Amino acid sequence: MFQLLKKSNQTKARLGSLETDRGTIQTPIFMPVGTQGTVKAIKKNQLVADIGAEIILGNTYHLYLRPGTDIIKQAGGLHQFMNWERPILTDSGGYQIFSLSANRELSEDGARFKSHLDGSEHLFTPENVVDIQRDLGSDILMILDECPPYPCDYAYARDSMDLTYRWAKRGREAFLSSRPQYGFNQIQFGIVQGGTYKDLRKISSEQMVSLDFEGLAIGGLSVGEPADLMYEITDFNTEHLPEDKPRYLMGVGTPANLLQCIALGIDMFDCVMPTRNARNGMIFTRHGTVNIRNAKWKHHHRPFDIDFPSELCSLYNMSYIHHLFRSDEILGLILTSIHNLTFYLWLIRECRQKIEQEVFHEWYQGMMEQLEKRV
């Protein structure tokens, strides 16, 4: 299942290997977000050949509402529906329900919410979220959890953590008592909660470990707290997670966030930032962050980084990319989206190489300084 291959001798960074029926995932890994069965503006062959994605993420909430699990089941599962052969992780939809705070109600049964599409009412329970993900056929399933807001008081964080644990027990039982539908085994991850309170994080970690999930996620971070606090809680949390299970930090983050959290012992990441920011003209590079809409690029008739393996950086003049955005041309969104994901996966591979070579500690701090610059 998961094999820990190497540990950094001066940080908590790790090399690992997570085996699934649809392929082995080398960790650390970043998962491009394909919320609705597609990574926006990017075709499958580009994801594989150009970007090098080993696994992508889909979202239970969105796919359940549209096109609906019946349609996906008729197609033979999500992989068949979207023509993707490699692994998929599906979030349970807990974060999306959290973001619908004005249109949802939490109870012991589960989360009752109104669709953002048409206002129709639905109920997610720990059990039916497993059923939905069985219908989707994803390789890694997430439990239903409650993501508390930031900031929240101690009592709220404690009650939320306890509810997530009770839901987790039911979700784990539902998973173990059901079977995959399409001939490929599935695994299930628990989610640690507890807000920014370390004693609650420790308790939640122990609770999730006791349920013997195949992997463990750290949830409830990157929801508005300062980066230093996110790092502090992540550092604390990884101290209370077993070494022989993959550790997934949900919804994080910038390239610099990834580097720092890899140094703190995280194995898996997802975030909409590379593609969402790309569509707004933000480009991540080895030399810092570029806003291609800025007028300074109008007369820059050279590629940005001729040695970087993406078309945007090595083939196209920055003045042309600037023109595409100023003209609202779709090609600009496509090129920046492909580039940003190429950059994220390149950065992850660099991390793996530096850990293997035992020079990660010396490399990552200087790299973080570069990544945080504005070009």
N, C-alpha and C positions, 0 to 999 in steps of 0.2 A: 504494500500500500504506500506508506511514506517511509523513505529512508534518508536519514541524516548522514550526509557524505563528508562534510568538513565544517569546522568552526574557525572563525577568525580568532587569532590569539590575542588581539588587543581590543576587540569590540565583541558584540554579541551576534555579529553577522554570521549567517549560515548558508551552506550549500546543501540542497536537498533534491530529492526526486520523488514525485507523487505519481504513482502508477494508476491509470484508469483503463477501462476496457477500450476506450477510443484513443489511447495514446498516453505516453509518459510525459509529464510536465516537469521541466527543470525549474527549481526554485533557487533564488528569488524570481518571481514572475509578476508581470503586470498584465491584467486582463482588459483588453479593449471592451467598452460597454456597448452592447447591442441590445438596448432596452426592449425594442419592439421587434426583435428578430432580424435586425440589421444594424451594423455599425454605420452610422449616418455618412452618406456620400462616398462609401468605399465598397468596392466589389470583393467577392470572395477571393479571387485570384490575387488581388492586391494585398489583402490581409495575409495571405499565405506567403506569396513569393516576394513581395516588396517589403512588407512590414515584419513578417516572421512571427505572427501571432500563434501561440501554442494552445490557447484557450480563450474563449470570449465569455461575456456575461450577458444573460437575458433576465428579464424581469417578470416575475409571476403575476404581479398586479396588472401590468399593462397587457400582457399576452392573454390573461384571463378575460379582460374586458374587450380586447380587440386583437386578433380576429375571433377569439374565443377558443377554449380548449377543445371543443368538439371539432372544429375545423382542423386544428393541429393534429388531433388524434386521428382523424380521417386520412391525413397526409402521411401518417406513420411516425409521428413525433416531430419535435422541433428541428432536429438535424435534417430530416428528410424535407420538411417544409421549407427550410431556408438553404438547403444544399450545402451543408457544413458537416464535414466528417470528423473534425477534431473535437476535443472536449468542450462542454458548455457548463458553466455554473449559473444556477438561477437563484436570485434573491427571492425571499419569501413575499416581498411587498410590504414588509413592516415599515420601512423607511418612507415609502410613498404614503402609507396610511398616516404616519406621523406628520407628514407635511400637509395632510388634509385636516388639521386639527379642528377646523370649524365645521367639518362635515363628517365627523366620525365619533363613535362612542365605544369605549373599551369596557369589557366586562369579563367575568370569569370564563364565559363561553368563548369569547374571541373579540374580534374587532368588527363592528358594524360601521359601514361607511357608504357614502354616496359617490357614485361614479362621477369623475370630473368630465366625462363625455356627455352624459345625458341626465344625470341626477338620479339614476336608478339606485335602489338600495341593495347592498350585498353584505354577506357575513363571511369573514375569514376566521376559521378556527384552526387550532394546531393540527387537527386531523385533516380537514379538507385542503389545507395548504400542501400537505404531503400528497394527497390524492391528485391535486392539480399538477404538481411537479412530476408525479409518476406519469400522468398523461403527457406532459411535455417531453419526458424522457431525458432530462438533463443529467449530466454525469455527477454533478455535485449539487445537493439540495440544501437549502438553508431553512432553519426552523423559523416559525413565526415568533417575533419578539416585539417588545415595545421599546422604541427609541426615545428616551426622555429628552426634553429640550435643554438647551444651555442658555442661561443658567437655570438651575432648578434647586429647590431646597432639599435638605437631607431626607426628610420624610417622604417626599415624592420619589426621589431616586431609590430609596429603600423599597417602597411599595412597588414601584415599577420593576425593580430587579426581582422581587419575589414573584410577581405575576409572570415575568419572562421565564423564571425557573419552572413554575407550575405548567406553563404552556410547553416548555421544553420537554418535560417528562411525558406529556401526552403526545407531543410530536414524535419523540423517539419511539414510543410504544407503537404509534401508527406506522412509522417507517419499518420497524422490525417485524410487524405483523402483516406487511404487504410485500408485493413483489414487483420488480420492474416489468415493463410491458413489451419491450422491443428487442429483447435478447442481449442487452448490455447492462451489466451491474451498475448500480448507483450507490453513492456514499452520501453521508449527511454530516453537516457541520453544525455545532452549537454556537451560540453567540453570547459572549460575556457582556454584561451591562453593569450599571452602578454609577453612572454619571462620572463626575470628577472626584469622587470620594474613594480613597484608597482602601479603606476597610471593606467597603461594599464591593469594590473590584476584586479583592481577595476572596470574599465569600462567593461571589458569582463565579469566579474561576473554579473554585473547588466544587461548586454545584455542577457546572458543565462538565468538568473532568469526571465526576462520579457517574455521569450518564454514558460514558464511553463512546462519544462521537468519534467519527473517523478523522475529524479536523475541528479546530476551534477558531472562531472569529472574535475579534475585538470590535464591538459595536458602540454606538453612542459617542464617537469622537468625530472631529471635522464637522461639527454642527454649530460652529460659531465661536468656539473657545480659541484663545490665543495659541499660536503654534507652539510656544514654549510649554504651555500646559498640556497640549496634546502629546508632546514628546515625553514629558514627565510621567503622565499616566500610562503611556505605551511602555516606557522603560519599566515602570513598576509592574504592569500587567504581565509582561513576558516572563518576569521572575516567577510567576505563579502558574505558568502553563507548562505542560510536559514537553520534554525535548523531542519525543518520538512522534509528535503530531504536528501537522502543518499549522501555521499561525497566519491568519488572514486579517489584515486591518482594513475595514470596510470604508470605501468612499474617500480614500486618500491617494494622491493629492498632487501637489506641484512636483517637478523633478527633484528639487531640494528636499521636500518632504519625504519622498521615496528613499533618497540616500540616507537621511538621518534615521528613518525608521528601519531600514535594513540593518544599520549599525546597532539598532536596539533589539534586533532578533526577529523581525517580521519577515515572512516568506512570500506572502501573496497580497496583491493590491488590485483595486479597480478604482476608476474615477472617470467622470465625464469630461474632466477639464481639458485633456488634449484635443478632443474633437469639438467640444462646445466653444472653447477659446479660439480654436482655429477658425470657426465660422464667424468670429468677431474680429479676425485679423491679427490674433496673437500667435506668434511663432516661437517655439522653444528651440534653443540652439546650444551648442557647446560653449558659446561665448556670452550667453545671457538671453534675455527675452526681448523679442522684436515686436513692435506694433507696426504692422505693414501699412496701416492707414495713415501714419504720420507723413507729413509733407516732405520730410528729409529724405524719403526713399524715392521721390518722384524723379530725381536725376541720377539715381544710383544704377548705372547701366552695366552692372556686373552681377554675377551670381554671388550669393552671400558666403558660401563655404564650399569651394570647389571640391574639397576632399571628403565631404560628407555624403554618404550613400542615399541621398534622396533627390529626386528630380528638381524639387523646388529650390534646394540649396545649391545644386551643382550645375543645372542646365539653364534655368530661367533667370534672367536679369531681375533684380529686385524692383526696378522701375516698372517692369511688365506686371509683376504680381500686385504692386501698388495700383496700377491702372485697372486690373481686374476687379479689385475691391471697390475702388472708387466708381466703377461702372456697374457694380452689382452683377458681375458675370459669375455664373455657377462654377466655372473652372477654377476660380480663385479659392472657393470653399473646398473643392475636391483636393487641390494641390496642398493646401495648408493642413487639411485633415490627415492626408496620407503622410505628410512630412512629420507632423507632431507625433503620430503613433509610431512612425519609424524611429523617431528620436527617443521616445520612451522605451521602446524595446531594445534599441541600441544601448541605451544607458543601463538597462537591466543586465544585458549580456556583458557589458563592461564590468559591472559589479561582480558578476559571477566569476569572471576572469581574474579580477583583482583578489577576490577571496581565495580562489584556487592558488594564485601565485603568492599568497600571504603578504600582500602589500595594500590591502583594502584600507587599513587605518590611515596610512600615509597619504593615500590618494583621495579619499572621499571628502575630507574637510576642505582641501583646496578646490575640488570640483564643485562643492556646494557654494563657495564664494563666487565662482564663475557663473553658476546657474542663476544666482540671485541678482545678477547685474541687469540693468536695463540698457539695451544697445541703442 
